[in-house]
């Protein structure tokens, strides 16, 4: 199933930008403005919300050492509906 997250403020380790995110098969495949959604694509309006691709908890200290490893893993994209 495909998912289009529109108009969110996308936050990554190195930047912040207002854009859309297109997700296919649990993978972010496109990031840009005014992305098109074909029939059957779930669309979420993220206007006024922060979007953290790959994060589950934005408070996690991404690159800090923890018990001889780093608190960084690959996670599936997800948007909180709160």
N, C-alpha and C positions, 0 to 999 in steps of 0.2 A: 504494500500500500504506500502511496506517495503522500507527502505532507508538505504544505507550503506555509511558512510562518512569515507573515507580512508585517512590515513597518516597525520591527523591534529595534532596540539599540543593542547591537551585537557586541559583546565584550569578549575579547581574547586576551592572551597573555601580553600581546604587544600593541593592541589597538582597541578603539571603540568607534563604531559607525552605525548609522541608521540605515537599514537595508532589509531585504527579504532573504530567507534561507529556504532552499528546496531540498527535501530529504527523500531519497528513494532506497528501498531495501535497507533501512536503518543506517544509511550513510548520507552525509551531507554531500550533495553533488553540485550545487550551484549556490552562489551568494551574489546578490546584486539588487539593483533597484527595479521595481515594477516587473518582477518575474511573472510570467503567465502561468495560470493553472488550467490544465485541461480537465475534461469531465472526469469525475470520480476522485479527484484530488481533494483531500481534507485541507481546509484553509483555516488558519488560526490568526486572528488579528491581535498582534502584540504591541499595538500603539501604546506608548507610555510605559512599556515594560522593558526590563533588561533581559536579554537572551544570552545564555552562556552555552554555546555549542560544546558538547562533550562533558559538561559538568553536571553533577547532580546537586551538590551542595556548594554554593558559591563562597562559603566561608572556609572551605578546605584550603590549607596552606600548600599549594600545588608543588612547589619545589623545595620544601623544607625536609631535611632528613628525619626519618622516623624509624626507630628500631632497626638500624643498619640497612635501610632501604629508603626510597623516596615516596612520598604520598602522592603519587601520580600514576594513574592507570588509564587505559583506553575505555571509554564508556560510550554507550549509545546515546544519540541526541534525544533530548526530551524537553518539553516546555511545561512549566508549572502553570496550571490553570487558575492559580490563586489571584 
